[in-house]
Amino acid sequence: GGEDARVAIENERPSMYLFPGRQIGTRERLEVLALAVDLPPSNPLPAQDVVKSILDTGGVPVLSWAPGKWFFGRGRTVRSLVESCLPGGILLGDTTLRPTVWPQPALMKLAAARGIGVIAGSDPLPFPGEERYMGTYATIMRGEFDATKPLSSARAALLSRGVEFARAGRRCGMFETLERLRKNAGSKTC
């Protein structure tokens, strides 16, 4: 609930705001990002319950694209969430791990047609060397921002129907994505 943003100051002016967030794994093995809120870890819940919990605590739920996770049964879960949520209740997330040769997924097109925003993120993986991807793919928003209430302002902007989202930066090519996924699979020890 509060204004838990961290502010980086440069030349006596705010240059960057850092907000709390967490990636949450669901019972369906989907990834939901909880932006602008820090929820405690819990046992995997159904995606619908995770989204509701994020909204109930004042956060912004983002269904994050990941290789293979939007197909078959999990794809039906994502579709159900997109079809059941109104604009301002959920966002979809695009990442550097969607190769540049991969067309925009049908579920992102469906979300856009329903007025649900699609935001971009760099999605670094949890092994050394991935820090170079931080900030390489991002969302630029045009909307109202109150520097005295940065967290509330960011939440409102992300879930507002009137905000324009533009993706900036780059996604990885096919070979780069495959190499990152190979390294990620090799870094898992359990």
N, C-alpha and C positions, 0 to 999 in steps of 0.2 A: 503494500500500500503506500509507503512514503515516497520521498524523493531521493532514492538511493543511488543517484547517478554520481559517477566520478568525473571530474572535469579537469582536463589538461589545459594549462594556461601557457600561452606563448605571446610575448610582447604585451603583457598585461591584459590579454583578451582570451576568452575561451577558444581553443582551437579544436578540441575534440571532447565528446561526451561518451563515457562508457557506461553501459547499462547492464543490470543483472540479466541472466538468462540461463537456461539449462536445456540440454537435449534429453528427452524422455523416450525410452523404449516402451512400446505398447505390447499387449498380449499377442497381437497379430504380427509382431516383429516389424512394425513401422517406426519411423522416427518422427516425433513431434517436438518442435522447438517451443519452449516457453520463453518468450521475449518479454523484457521489462518486468520480470518477477523472478524470484529465486525460490522455487519449490523444493522441499526436502525430497531426497530419493525415496522411492517406495517400490513395492512389488509391482510387476507389470500389470496394468489395468487395460481394459478394452479402450481402443482409440477414442471412442465417443466419450467415455468417462474422463480420459486425460484432457481432451479439448474442453469439456465442461469445467473441470477443476482449474484449468489455466484461466478461463474466462471468469470463474467465480472469485479468483484471487486477484483479479485486475490485470492479468497478463494478456499477451497477444499470442494465440496459438498459430503455429506455422507447420503445415504438413510438408516435410522436406523430401524432395525427390532423391532417390538413391538407386543405383543400378539394380534392376530386377525387382525392386520392392513395390512397384506400382502395377504389377501384372497379376493375373489370376485372382485368387481369393483376396490378397491384400489390395489389389487394384479395385475390386468391388467395394472394399471397405473405404478406400479413398473416395471413390465415386459417390458412395452413400453419404459421406461427410460433406462433400462439395454440394451435392443436391439438397441436403437437409439444412445446411447453414446459409443464413442470409449474409449479404455483404456486410462487413463490419464484425463478423463473428469468427472469421478464420482467414488465413492467408495460405498460399502455396509457396514453397521455396524451390528455387532453381539453384543449381550448384556448379562449380567448376568440374565436378565429376560427370556431368552430362556432356559427352564428347561433342565437339563442334559439328561433327557429321550427323549427329542424332537430331532429328527434327523435334520441334516443340511437341511434347506429349499431349495426347488428346485430352487428358484430364486438366492440363493447364489451359488449353483452349476452352474447355467447358467452363472452368472457373472464370476466365476472362469474360465469356459470354454472359455469365450470371452476375458480373460486377464484382467478383472476388479478386483481390489483388494477388499478383505473383511478384515476389521479391527475390533478389539474388543474394547469394553469399558464397564465400570462398571455400567453406567446408574443409579445413585442413584435417588430415587423418592423424591418429595418435602414434606417430613414430618420428624419429629425428629427421630433419630436412623438410618436413611439411610446413614449417613456419614461413617458408618463402611464399606460400600461397595465400597467407593472410592478407585480406584486402585486395586481392587481384580481381575479384568479381563482386560487385556491390550494387546496391540500389541507391539511386538519388531520388529524393522526394521533394516536391514543391508544395509547400503548405504553411500553415501557421505554426510558429514555434515560440514558446515563452521561455526565455533563458532563466527566469526565476523558478520555473517549475518544469525542468527539462524532462524528467521521466514521465510525468502526466502528459506533457505536450507530445512527446514521442509516441506514447500509447495512442493518444487521440488521433495523431496524424496517420499512424499505421492502419488504424481501423476505420478511418473516415472514408466515405465514398467520394469526397471531393478532391482527394489528394492524387496527384499524378506521380506514378512510379516510372522511373526509367532505369534500365540496367546499364551498368558501366563496367568496363574492364573486359576480361576475356575468360572463356572456359577453356579447358584443356582439349587437345586433339586426342584422337583415338588411342594412339600408341602411348602418349603420356598418361592418359587415364588408366589404361591396362597396366602400365608399369606401377603406378601408384597403388592400384588395387592388389597387384601381386605382392608388393612390399608390405601392404597392410595385412594381407593374409599370412605372410611369413612372420610378422611381428607378434602375432597372437600366440600366447604361451599356454592357454588353457583350452 
